[in-house]
Amino acid sequence: MIRGRRAWATAIAVLTVAGVAPTGAYAAPAPPEIPGATATAQPGDALPPGWRIAGEGGQSHLEWRAPEPVPMGDARVEFRANGALVGVPEPQDDGRTFRLPMDEVSTADLGDLAVEAAGRRLDEAPDAGASRQAKPPAPKFPPKLPAGTVDPGKPGKYATTTGEYSLTSVKIPGLPAPVEMRGVVVAPKKAAGKRPIALFLHGRHATCYVPGKDGEASGDWPCAKGSKPIPSHRGYLRDQKLLASQGYVTVSISANGINGQDWNAEDGGAQARSSLIRNHLGRWADWAAKPSSAPAAVRKGPKTDLSKVLLVGHSRGGEGVNRAVMDSLYKPPAAQDGYRSKARWNIRGTVHIGPTIFGQNPVPDVPSLTLLPGCDGDVSDLQGQVFTDGTRGVSRGKALHSSVYMVGANHNYFNTEWTPGQAQAPADDDFWHDPEARDPLCSPGAAGRLSANQQHKAGATYIAAAARLFVGGDDRVRQLVDGTGRRAPSADPARVLTHAVGGNRGAGFLPDDPQGPLKVTGARLCDAVAPGRTACMGEKDPGSSPHFASWRAEHEAGRRAVALSWKKPGAIARVTPKKPVSVKGAKSLALRVAVPANTSGTRFDVHVKDAKGKRAKLGSVTIDGLPGTDRTTSYWAQEVRVPLTAATRAKLKLAKIASLQLTPKSSSGKAWLMDAWSWKPGTPAVKAAGLARVDIGTLTVKEGDSGFRTYQVPVRTTGKNAGAVRLYVDDPKTGKSTGRLVKVGPGTAGIKVTVKVEGNKRYGWDKTHGVAVKAVRGTVIGADAGGVIAENDDPMPKVSIKPVADDVTEGEPLTWRISLSEKADVEIWTTAQLLPVPDGRPELSTADVDQEWLSQLVGKAPNPAIPLSKVEYGTLWTTVEAGQKSADLTVPTIRDQLKEPAEYVRFQLSDNDDKPLGPPFEGTVRDAP
């Protein structure tokens, strides 16, 4: 969401130290630009190590500098404070520095600053591993599953041919530079008839490299002179050759032009990637209609059948293919779209590999398979689980959405061009390995860690499984991906677990049922994302769950699970839906249940009761936790099934099952029930419903000089049918959001959010009234966030300085008054840099000033003392509070017993761009009489 932008008083407050002398507050030293490791403030710190407030281009920034370059990846780097999102910073060219403009800061409380990417701290101390167990327990791996009846990882009968095409670059809205149209084609030889097509899109990675210079890569676009584009699109050639041998025409397309320009896109570049995909599909549709117009690489293969398309996306490419499906079915706003023609193709399914889904807006009526790497160090929260969970209850529920959890796989090794030893450009293992505290599951060489080749082969196998099921219609493959518990031998030795929703699942028990919440006794209906006690997992839980990956709102209503906790066997948990559900015609009841990592033997009896009170025990299930550590996201729900034969035998009314009961049989434990469904084998035909599409826009206005003006948040709703969304509206003063259910589409009032903007003649920050939406029923969401931005249109006040007490006796404070020409609505601060005193005059030293004040300037007082101008970070900050016109810059001195001549201190006042504000000024300190 475009967060509320507000002056951050707390950030400045930490830069102003309470006085230790009778005169009151003193100017605090600047936050040192120390490449630090922790964002936890210590007593006496100004800002945490690595953080500072910097100025450039007339604008102030909150800046963090990493101790080492942060590899360009798919997870979005975020500044957070007290766990809440502050904003998304801009990465700088050095790969270490990240800046967030001051007027984009979303909260006034910047305590406990942190830098995160997909829930993982980037600013942890290098020795953070020391706090971990010296010898963490060895993880227990899942048993080897029985083999399925088919193995989609086996090569097919066709030889293959490979070629590449490069077309004229395309212009995509929101990106200044054109984006390349390049693809590598792998196709079967001598394949008769029209063949289905699979399109691959890589994720967000460095874009350019300098050949021969180890480690020199960048996110530039276009590439600078002397550097070359990184061929990320060639990283799936093995996957392409496997599919081509099975009769598919494949193309993997390059998206460096998006990767180099998408850092500031509200949707992380999803709409841009969709535009690029559809531009390529449009060309393939042209070539299918007129084969002679196709490039040579395309003509070498067979004709294509654009009614049978599979899209495969890695990381941000996964979110891109999801948006391409949406845009193909439900047309996006023209102003945001880089492809304006009608879709001349039919997408039968998608594969998402370690994907992002910032908008948490999956398309419900097109089948999907999401591969979740257990050792993912980039998109480490495994947010792609939402591609499965987020489809529940939204539409007809017939499309199968599968999650495939691959133990021991990292993020990068599914792409050979991101794999060390195989890539042309610099590449690395994305898992955050600490050599001094090895992870027993995911560190290189650990027992459960897959090699690059093992991982890539397993990934190719499951891509082929999706193609064979979604496009080829081979139902025998379903048991490999839908929680049945069968393995594809070609993926060995990888341990792979799966679960699914949709397909031939019928009515069930859904904690976030849009028809109304469940009634839960003996357990707790918990919130997937919440700041307090209602959260499904709290700080005391030693792991994390992909089912609870955060979105934009700090508290999401209507996104729930059932949390169970027991200390002895027999503690019954009962789940009762608002209306009885029908399991008539089903074979089993399929439950998705998560238990803590590395646990074993969690056992439940499963009962159901019908509307007349008849009760039957369906059976017992046992669940072992996934292997996991404090660096993995392993609280993932496993699918277990119990047959309904006992309910039939007991003559329960299967059309009206009133409640589900779980009775723990193990001595103690925890578990989370995600949902339970009636299930029967088979894969039904899928047809996309006519859902309403909602896109939130952004309106930017000037605040004006006086009075109030009312504006409406732009919202575009299309489609012939009505639906419902959950709407979240930010409070720009607090950054908090409130949510409510809203009906949209024909015959409804729709989304109407009005904003009052107050005009004034005082300088301030831009103020954003943010809005975000999520699909609930009968809808898809394109642009999930927007709002109204009221831009400041007043000049910054002019700053002047004059002495109050610049010639004092030792023990008295030196004081200057910094004044503004006008009051401002936000804090205005200035920096005063210590300068050497000229002409050989004696200079005030570190021994001549208050030592508590000095400790903020240097950390530890030098011994022997040195002139103040020689301290490493010799900058003093002064803040003029909002609504005030002046503040005092004060340097506290101390009285000593030494007889000394007059001593001097010299400063240069600067603005946000470090430009001098007037000439240097001096203070004089004389001996006490």
ZAMARGU-4260 file (C-alpha; in steps of 0.2 Angstrom, whole numbers, plus 5000, padded with zeros to 4 digits):
<rodrens>
0) 5000/5000/5000 | 5006/5018/4997 | 5009/5021/5016 | 5004/5037/5025 | 5019/5049/5024
5) 5022/5058/5040 | 5036/5068/5049 | 5045/5056/5060 | 5047/5065/5076 | 5054/5050/5085
10) 5069/5048/5073 | 5074/5066/5077 | 5071/5064/5095 | 5084/5051/5096 | 5096/5063/5089
15) 5093/5076/5103 | 5100/5071/5120 | 5093/5076/5137 | 5104/5089/5145 | 5116/5084/5159
20) 5119/5102/5163 | 5107/5115/5170 | 5105/5123/5153 | 5094/5109/5146 | 5096/5100/5129
25) 5111/5099/5119 | 5114/5096/5100 | 5117/5078/5098 | 5131/5071/5087 | 5126/5065/5070
30) 5122/5046/5068 | 5138/5039/5063 | 5138/5030/5046 | 5146/5014/5052 | 5143/4999/5042
35) 5134/4990/5056 | 5127/4974/5059 | 5112/4977/5071 | 5098/4989/5071 | 5095/4988/5090
40) 5099/5004/5098 | 5110/5004/5113 | 5110/5017/5127 | 5118/5033/5120 | 5116/5029/5102
45) 5110/5042/5090 | 5104/5030/5076 | 5108/5011/5076 | 5125/5007/5067 | 5124/5008/5049
50) 5109/5021/5049 | 5110/5039/5046 | 5100/5054/5039 | 5108/5060/5023 | 5104/5074/5011
55) 5104/5074/4992 | 5095/5084/4978 | 5087/5095/4991 | 5079/5080/5000 | 5083/5071/5016
60) 5084/5052/5017 | 5083/5039/5030 | 5099/5029/5024 | 5105/5012/5029 | 5122/5005/5023
65) 5126/4986/5023 | 5143/4980/5029 | 5144/4970/5012 | 5135/4972/4996 | 5117/4965/4996
70) 5114/4954/4981 | 5100/4960/4969 | 5086/4948/4972 | 5067/4945/4971 | 5062/4949/4989
75) 5058/4967/4992 | 5070/4976/5003 | 5060/4985/5017 | 5063/4997/5031 | 5053/4992/5047
80) 5051/5000/5064 | 5044/4991/5079 | 5039/4977/5066 | 5029/4989/5055 | 5033/4994/5037
85) 5041/5011/5036 | 5044/5011/5017 | 5053/5003/5002 | 5070/5011/5000 | 5079/5014/4984
90) 5095/5004/4981 | 5111/5014/4977 | 5124/5009/4964 | 5136/5003/4977 | 5124/4988/4981
95) 5126/4992/5000 | 5117/5009/5002 | 5098/5010/5003 | 5088/5026/5004 | 5071/5031/5009
100) 5065/5049/5006 | 5060/5057/5022 | 5043/5061/5015 | 5039/5043/5012 | 5042/5037/5029
105) 5026/5029/5035 | 5026/5031/5054 | 5032/5044/5067 | 5039/5030/5078 | 5056/5024/5072
110) 5060/5013/5087 | 5069/4996/5084 | 5074/5000/5066 | 5076/4985/5055 | 5080/4980/5037
115) 5070/4965/5030 | 5068/4956/5014 | 5053/4943/5014 | 5054/4943/5033 | 5073/4940/5034
120) 5083/4953/5044 | 5097/4960/5033 | 5105/4970/5047 | 5108/4956/5059 | 5125/4956/5067
125) 5139/4945/5059 | 5140/4936/5076 | 5121/4934/5077 | 5124/4915/5075 | 5133/4915/5092
130) 5117/4917/5101 | 5111/4901/5092 | 5113/4884/5099 | 5131/4878/5098 | 5125/4861/5090
135) 5107/4863/5084 | 5098/4846/5083 | 5100/4837/5067 | 5084/4838/5056 | 5073/4823/5053
140) 5069/4820/5035 | 5053/4814/5028 | 5052/4796/5023 | 5054/4792/5004 | 5037/4791/4997
145) 5030/4777/4986 | 5033/4780/4967 | 5018/4787/4957 | 5012/4777/4942 | 5020/4789/4930
150) 5036/4799/4930 | 5035/4816/4921 | 5054/4819/4923 | 5059/4806/4910 | 5064/4813/4894
155) 5052/4810/4879 | 5055/4803/4862 | 5059/4819/4852 | 5076/4826/4848 | 5077/4845/4851
160) 5083/4861/4842 | 5088/4877/4851 | 5089/4895/4844 | 5087/4913/4850 | 5077/4928/4843
165) 5079/4946/4847 | 5066/4959/4842 | 5063/4977/4843 | 5062/4983/4862 | 5045/4988/4868
170) 5040/5003/4879 | 5031/4998/4895 | 5021/5011/4906 | 5031/5017/4921 | 5048/5011/4915
175) 5059/5025/4907 | 5070/5014/4896 | 5063/5001/4883 | 5063/4983/4888 | 5071/4970/4877
180) 5061/4957/4867 | 5073/4942/4867 | 5069/4924/4869 | 5078/4907/4868 | 5068/4894/4860
185) 5070/4875/4862 | 5058/4865/4852 | 5055/4846/4847 | 5061/4840/4830 | 5050/4831/4818
190) 5035/4833/4830 | 5019/4831/4820 | 5004/4843/4821 | 5002/4859/4832 | 5012/4858/4848
195) 5008/4866/4865 | 5019/4880/4871 | 5028/4883/4887 | 5034/4901/4891 | 5047/4904/4905
200) 5051/4920/4914 | 5065/4922/4925 | 5065/4933/4941 | 5074/4948/4948 | 5092/4946/4947
205) 5107/4958/4943 | 5106/4964/4925 | 5123/4967/4919 | 5141/4961/4922 | 5159/4964/4917
210) 5167/4949/4909 | 5183/4944/4917 | 5180/4954/4933 | 5174/4942/4947 | 5159/4949/4957
215) 5157/4964/4947 | 5138/4965/4943 | 5125/4978/4943 | 5106/4982/4942 | 5109/4995/4928
220) 5098/4996/4912 | 5104/4998/4899 | 5121/4990/4903 | 5135/5002/4904 | 5149/5002/4892
225) 5161/4987/4895 | 5147/4977/4903 | 5136/4964/4896 | 5118/4958/4900 | 5117/4943/4911
230) 5108/4930/4901 | 5096/4925/4915 | 5083/4919/4902 | 5096/4905/4897 | 5095/4897/4914
235) 5081/4885/4911 | 5088/4876/4895 | 5087/4860/4904 | 5069/4862/4909 | 5065/4867/4891
240) 5075/4852/4883 | 5065/4840/4895 | 5048/4848/4889 | 5054/4849/4871 | 5058/4831/4871
245) 5040/4828/4877 | 5033/4838/4862 | 5032/4855/4869 | 5038/4871/4860 | 5047/4881/4874
250) 5053/4899/4875 | 5062/4908/4889 | 5061/4927/4888 | 5073/4940/4895 | 5067/4953/4907
255) 5083/4963/4912 | 5075/4979/4906 | 5061/4977/4920 | 5073/4971/4933 | 5084/4986/4931
260) 5069/4998/4933 | 5056/4990/4944 | 5063/4994/4962 | 5050/5008/4964 | 5035/5000/4956
265) 5020/4998/4969 | 5017/4981/4962 | 5035/4976/4961 | 5034/4975/4942 | 5020/4963/4941
270) 5011/4973/4928 | 5026/4976/4918 | 5031/4958/4917 | 5013/4954/4912 | 5015/4966/4898
275) 5031/4958/4892 | 5024/4941/4893 | 5009/4946/4882 | 5020/4955/4870 | 5029/4939/4867
280) 5013/4928/4866 | 5006/4941/4854 | 5021/4938/4842 | 5019/4919/4844 | 5001/4921/4839
285) 5006/4932/4824 | 5019/4918/4819 | 5006/4904/4821 | 4995/4914/4809 | 5009/4918/4797
290) 5023/4906/4799 | 5034/4914/4786 | 5035/4929/4797 | 5043/4920/4811 | 5062/4922/4816
295) 5073/4907/4811 | 5073/4900/4829 | 5054/4899/4828 | 5053/4892/4811 | 5065/4877/4815
300) 5052/4870/4827 | 5034/4864/4823 | 5019/4874/4823 | 5012/4880/4839 | 4995/4878/4847
305) 4991/4894/4856 | 4975/4886/4864 | 4987/4876/4875 | 4999/4888/4884 | 5009/4884/4900
310) 5017/4899/4909 | 5032/4896/4921 | 5039/4910/4932 | 5053/4910/4944 | 5052/4922/4959
315) 5046/4939/4953 | 5043/4930/4936 | 5030/4919/4946 | 5020/4935/4951 | 5022/4941/4933
320) 5014/4925/4925 | 5000/4926/4937 | 4997/4944/4932 | 4998/4939/4913 | 4985/4926/4916
325) 4974/4939/4925 | 4976/4952/4911 | 4973/4939/4898 | 4956/4935/4906 | 4951/4951/4913
330) 4958/4967/4904 | 4969/4979/4914 | 4968/4998/4914 | 4975/5004/4897 | 4986/5017/4905
335) 4995/5004/4915 | 4996/4991/4901 | 5011/4988/4889 | 5000/4977/4878 | 4984/4983/4871
340) 4978/4969/4859 | 4966/4955/4863 | 4972/4939/4870 | 4974/4926/4856 | 4979/4912/4867
345) 4972/4901/4881 | 4983/4898/4897 | 4980/4881/4904 | 4990/4882/4919 | 5005/4891/4928
350) 5020/4886/4938 | 5028/4897/4951 | 5045/4893/4957 | 5050/4902/4974 | 5038/4916/4969
355) 5034/4933/4976 | 5016/4938/4977 | 5017/4956/4984 | 4999/4959/4980 | 4993/4942/4986
360) 4981/4942/4972 | 4981/4924/4964 | 4970/4920/4949 | 4957/4907/4956 | 4951/4899/4940
365) 4967/4894/4931 | 4977/4879/4938 | 4994/4882/4947 | 5008/4873/4954 | 5019/4883/4966
370) 5036/4876/4971 | 5042/4881/4988 | 5061/4879/4991 | 5064/4874/5009 | 5081/4883/5010
375) 5076/4898/5000 | 5087/4913/5006 | 5079/4926/4995 | 5060/4925/4996 | 5063/4916/5012
380) 5045/4919/5019 | 5039/4907/5005 | 5025/4919/5002 | 5021/4910/4986 | 5010/4899/4997
385) 4997/4912/4994 | 4995/4906/4976 | 4986/4891/4984 | 4978/4898/5000 | 4972/4914/4992
390) 4961/4905/4980 | 4950/4897/4993 | 4931/4903/4992 | 4935/4916/4979 | 4927/4907/4964
395) 4921/4890/4958 | 4935/4881/4967 | 4937/4868/4952 | 4955/4874/4947 | 4968/4863/4956
400) 4981/4874/4965 | 4996/4864/4971 | 5010/4868/4983 | 5026/4858/4982 | 5038/4859/4996
405) 5055/4854/4992 | 5067/4851/5006 | 5085/4856/5004 | 5082/4868/4989 | 5088/4886/4988
410) 5081/4900/4978 | 5094/4902/4964 | 5099/4885/4958 | 5083/4882/4948 | 5092/4894/4936
415) 5109/4889/4930 | 5113/4907/4926 | 5111/4910/4945 | 5121/4895/4950 | 5140/4897/4954
420) 5151/4886/4943 | 5137/4886/4929 | 5133/4904/4926 | 5142/4916/4914 | 5141/4930/4926
425) 5144/4931/4945 | 5132/4920/4955 | 5130/4914/4973 | 5121/4903/4984 | 5107/4913/4991
430) 5105/4904/5007 | 5111/4915/5022 | 5125/4904/5028 | 5135/4908/5043 | 5152/4899/5043
435) 5153/4901/5062 | 5136/4893/5065 | 5132/4881/5051 | 5114/4878/5048 | 5112/4859/5049
440) 5099/4858/5036 | 5103/4872/5023 | 5122/4876/5024 | 5132/4870/5009 | 5136/4852/5012
445) 5123/4849/5025 | 5115/4832/5025 | 5098/4838/5018 | 5105/4851/5006 | 5102/4847/4988
450) 5117/4850/4976 | 5113/4862/4961 | 5111/4848/4949 | 5099/4838/4960 | 5089/4853/4963
455) 5087/4858/4945 | 5083/4841/4940 | 5069/4840/4953 | 5062/4857/4948 | 5062/4851/4930
460) 5052/4836/4935 | 5038/4846/4943 | 5037/4858/4929 | 5035/4844/4917 | 5022/4837/4930
465) 5012/4853/4929 | 5013/4853/4910 | 5007/4835/4909 | 4992/4838/4921 | 4987/4855/4916
470) 4990/4855/4897 | 4991/4837/4893 | 4976/4832/4904 | 4985/4816/4911 | 4976/4813/4928
475) 4989/4800/4933 | 5001/4814/4937 | 4989/4822/4949 | 4994/4810/4963 | 5012/4818/4962
480) 5006/4836/4966 | 4989/4835/4976 | 4994/4828/4993 | 4991/4810/4988 | 5008/4806/4994
485) 5017/4799/4979 | 5034/4804/4972 | 5042/4806/4955 | 5058/4795/4954 | 5066/4808/4943
490) 5066/4820/4957 | 5076/4809/4968 | 5085/4811/4980 | 5075/4827/4984 | 5062/4825/4997
495) 5046/4833/4991 | 5029/4835/5000 | 5013/4842/4992 | 4996/4848/4996 | 4982/4856/4986
500) 4965/4865/4986 | 4953/4865/4972 | 4951/4851/4959 | 4939/4838/4965 | 4938/4844/4982
505) 4920/4849/4987 | 4913/4858/5002 | 4923/4859/5018 | 4928/4868/5034 | 4937/4884/5030
510) 4942/4896/5044 | 4941/4911/5033 | 4925/4906/5025 | 4918/4921/5016 | 4900/4915/5021
515) 4905/4918/5040 | 4918/4913/5053 | 4918/4895/5060 | 4913/4892/5078 | 4928/4884/5087
520) 4929/4876/5104 | 4944/4868/5112 | 4955/4878/5101 | 4957/4895/5095 | 4952/4904/5078
525) 4967/4914/5075 | 4973/4928/5063 | 4986/4924/5050 | 4993/4942/5051 | 4990/4952/5067
530) 5001/4961/5079 | 4994/4954/5096 | 4987/4939/5105 | 4975/4934/5091 | 4990/4930/5079
535) 4992/4912/5074 | 5010/4912/5078 | 5019/4923/5091 | 5036/4928/5096 | 5037/4913/5107
540) 5035/4901/5092 | 5053/4897/5086 | 5049/4896/5068 | 5038/4904/5054 | 5024/4898/5042
545) 5022/4902/5023 | 5003/4902/5027 | 5005/4917/5037 | 5016/4928/5026 | 5012/4946/5028
550) 5004/4957/5015 | 5001/4976/5017 | 4989/4978/5032 | 4997/4975/5049 | 4981/4966/5054
555) 4971/4956/5041 | 4953/4952/5045 | 4946/4936/5038 | 4962/4927/5035 | 4962/4914/5048
560) 4967/4896/5054 | 4963/4885/5069 | 4977/4885/5082 | 4977/4870/5093 | 4988/4868/5109
565) 4987/4854/5122 | 4996/4848/5137 | 4988/4831/5138 | 4979/4819/5126 | 4960/4820/5123
570) 4958/4839/5123 | 4945/4840/5110 | 4945/4854/5097 | 4928/4856/5088 | 4925/4866/5072
575) 4907/4871/5067 | 4904/4880/5051 | 4890/4893/5050 | 4880/4880/5039 | 4882/4861/5038
580) 4892/4856/5023 | 4889/4842/5011 | 4902/4828/5009 | 4890/4817/4999 | 4899/4808/4985
585) 4916/4811/4992 | 4929/4797/4996 | 4938/4805/5010 | 4940/4821/5021 | 4957/4830/5016
590) 4964/4840/5030 | 4979/4852/5029 | 4988/4853/5046 | 5004/4861/5051 | 5014/4856/5066
595) 5031/4863/5073 | 5047/4859/5063 | 5057/4843/5069 | 5043/4836/5079 | 5037/4818/5077
600) 5022/4808/5081 | 5008/4822/5082 | 4992/4811/5081 | 4974/4815/5080 | 4958/4805/5080
605) 4946/4813/5067 | 4927/4813/5070 | 4912/4821/5061 | 4895/4824/5067 | 4879/4827/5056
610) 4865/4839/5059 | 4855/4827/5069 | 4869/4824/5081 | 4876/4807/5074 | 4894/4805/5076
615) 4907/4794/5068 | 4926/4792/5070 | 4933/4793/5052 | 4951/4787/5058 | 4967/4793/5065
620) 4981/4803/5057 | 4999/4805/5062 | 5010/4820/5056 | 5029/4823/5058 | 5035/4841/5057
625) 5046/4846/5042 | 5064/4847/5045 | 5068/4865/5049 | 5079/4878/5058 | 5078/4895/5064
630) 5083/4901/5047 | 5069/4892/5037 | 5051/4893/5035 | 5045/4876/5040 | 5028/4877/5048
635) 5020/4871/5032 | 5003/4862/5032 | 5004/4843/5026 | 4989/4835/5018 | 4981/4820/5027
640) 4966/4811/5022 | 4953/4800/5031 | 4940/4789/5022 | 4922/4793/5024 | 4917/4775/5025
645) 4914/4775/5044 | 4902/4790/5042 | 4893/4780/5028 | 4893/4764/5039 | 4886/4774/5054
650) 4872/4781/5042 | 4877/4799/5045 | 4868/4812/5034 | 4883/4816/5022 | 4874/4830/5014
655) 4873/4839/5031 | 4889/4837/5041 | 4888/4850/5055 | 4905/4849/5064 | 4923/4842/5063
660) 4932/4836/5079 | 4950/4833/5081 | 4956/4824/5097 | 4975/4824/5100 | 4981/4807/5106
665) 4999/4813/5108 | 5004/4819/5125 | 5006/4837/5121 | 5009/4848/5106 | 5003/4862/5094
670) 4995/4861/5077 | 4987/4873/5065 | 4972/4867/5055 | 4972/4877/5038 | 4956/4869/5031
675) 4947/4852/5028 | 4938/4847/5012 | 4928/4833/5005 | 4939/4824/4992 | 4938/4812/4978
680) 4950/4807/4964 | 4950/4815/4947 | 4953/4832/4939 | 4938/4842/4933 | 4937/4853/4918
685) 4940/4871/4922 | 4932/4886/4915 | 4936/4904/4921 | 4921/4913/4929 | 4916/4930/4924
690) 4924/4938/4939 | 4924/4957/4943 | 4941/4965/4942 | 4946/4979/4954 | 4961/4990/4951
695) 4966/5004/4964 | 4973/5020/4956 | 4983/5034/4963 | 4978/5052/4962 | 4991/5066/4966
700) 4985/5083/4970 | 4993/5099/4977 | 4988/5103/4995 | 4984/5122/4991 | 4986/5137/5002
705) 4970/5136/5012 | 4953/5128/5015 | 4948/5109/5013 | 4946/5100/4996 | 4938/5083/4994
710) 4945/5070/4982 | 4940/5052/4979 | 4952/5038/4977 | 4952/5032/4959 | 4945/5014/4958
715) 4942/5004/4942 | 4929/4990/4943 | 4925/4980/4927 | 4915/4964/4924 | 4897/4959/4922
720) 4895/4951/4939 | 4896/4957/4957 | 4908/4951/4970 | 4916/4956/4987 | 4933/4963/4992
725) 4941/4967/5009 | 4945/4986/5008 | 4959/4993/5020 | 4961/5012/5022 | 4976/5020/5030
730) 4976/5033/5043 | 4990/5045/5037 | 4993/5051/5055 | 4996/5034/5062 | 5000/5023/5047
735) 4987/5011/5054 | 4974/5004/5043 | 4956/4998/5045 | 4947/4985/5035 | 4929/4982/5030
740) 4920/4970/5018 | 4914/4979/5002 | 4903/4973/4988 | 4908/4978/4970 | 4902/4976/4953
745) 4885/4979/4945 | 4871/4983/4957 | 4882/4988/4971 | 4888/5004/4979 | 4906/4999/4975
750) 4922/5006/4983 | 4920/5024/4987 | 4934/5032/4998 | 4934/5051/4999 | 4949/5061/5006
755) 4949/5078/5014 | 4965/5088/5010 | 4969/5104/5020 | 4978/5118/5012 | 4991/5129/5021
760) 5006/5140/5018 | 5018/5130/5029 | 5031/5118/5023 | 5028/5100/5026 | 5029/5082/5019
765) 5018/5075/5006 | 5003/5066/5014 | 4997/5050/5007 | 4980/5042/5011 | 4983/5024/5006
770) 4970/5011/5001 | 4972/4992/4998 | 4961/4978/4993 | 4960/4959/4993 | 4948/4947/4984
775) 4936/4939/4995 | 4922/4932/4983 | 4919/4933/4964 | 4933/4945/4961 | 4951/4947/4955
780) 4963/4961/4960 | 4975/4969/4948 | 4983/4984/4956 | 4980/4981/4974 | 4985/4997/4982
785) 4984/5016/4978 | 4976/5031/4986 | 4977/5050/4986 | 4994/5059/4988 | 4993/5077/4994
790) 5009/5085/4988 | 5017/5099/4999 | 5018/5115/4988 | 5027/5127/5000 | 5045/5131/5000
795) 5056/5126/5014 | 5060/5140/5027 | 5076/5148/5026 | 5089/5145/5040 | 5099/5157/5050
800) 5111/5156/5065 | 5116/5169/5078 | 5126/5167/5094 | 5118/5167/5111 | 5133/5163/5121
805) 5148/5160/5110 | 5161/5167/5123 | 5160/5158/5139 | 5169/5152/5155 | 5173/5134/5156
810) 5159/5124/5164 | 5146/5135/5154 | 5138/5129/5138 | 5142/5137/5121 | 5125/5141/5113
815) 5119/5147/5096 | 5101/5150/5090 | 5096/5142/5074 | 5080/5151/5067 | 5068/5148/5053
820) 5061/5162/5042 | 5044/5153/5044 | 5036/5140/5055 | 5035/5122/5047 | 5023/5108/5049
825) 5037/5096/5051 | 5054/5095/5060 | 5068/5105/5051 | 5086/5100/5056 | 5103/5106/5052
830) 5120/5099/5053 | 5135/5108/5060 | 5152/5101/5055 | 5167/5103/5067 | 5181/5111/5058
835) 5199/5114/5063 | 5203/5131/5071 | 5214/5141/5060 | 5230/5152/5064 | 5237/5140/5076
840) 5225/5145/5090 | 5221/5132/5104 | 5207/5121/5100 | 5193/5114/5112 | 5197/5095/5115
845) 5188/5080/5119 | 5193/5082/5138 | 5185/5100/5138 | 5167/5094/5135 | 5154/5085/5145
850) 5158/5066/5143 | 5141/5059/5141 | 5138/5071/5127 | 5155/5066/5119 | 5150/5048/5120
855) 5138/5050/5107 | 5150/5058/5096 | 5164/5045/5097 | 5157/5031/5107 | 5173/5030/5118
860) 5182/5045/5124 | 5200/5046/5116 | 5214/5044/5128 | 5224/5055/5127 | 5212/5069/5122
865) 5211/5075/5104 | 5205/5091/5096 | 5186/5090/5093 | 5188/5093/5075 | 5198/5077/5074
870) 5185/5065/5080 | 5179/5053/5067 | 5161/5059/5065 | 5162/5077/5069 | 5144/5082/5066
875) 5131/5090/5077 | 5112/5090/5073 | 5100/5103/5078 | 5081/5100/5076 | 5068/5114/5075
880) 5052/5106/5081 | 5036/5107/5070 | 5027/5123/5074 | 5042/5131/5081 | 5054/5145/5073
885) 5070/5141/5083 | 5081/5129/5092 | 5097/5131/5101 | 5113/5122/5096 | 5123/5119/5112
890) 5140/5112/5117 | 5142/5108/5135 | 5159/5112/5142 | 5167/5106/5159 | 5177/5115/5172
895) 5195/5108/5175 | 5209/5113/5187 | 5221/5117/5173 | 5227/5134/5169 | 5225/5136/5150
900) 5224/5150/5137 | 5207/5153/5128 | 5202/5138/5118 | 5191/5138/5102 | 5179/5128/5093
905) 5174/5131/5074 | 5158/5125/5065 | 5151/5125/5047 | 5132/5125/5046 | 5125/5115/5031
910) 5109/5111/5023 | 5102/5094/5017 | 5114/5094/5002 | 5129/5098/5013 | 5130/5115/5006
915) 5136/5129/5018 | 5123/5140/5026 | 5134/5156/5028 | 5152/5157/5034 | 5159/5146/5048
920) 5156/5152/5066 | 5166/5150/5082 | 5165/5149/5100 | 5177/5153/5114 | 5180/5145/5131
925) 5190/5154/5144 | 5198/5148/5160 | 5187/5151/5175 | 5193/5165/5187
</rodrens>
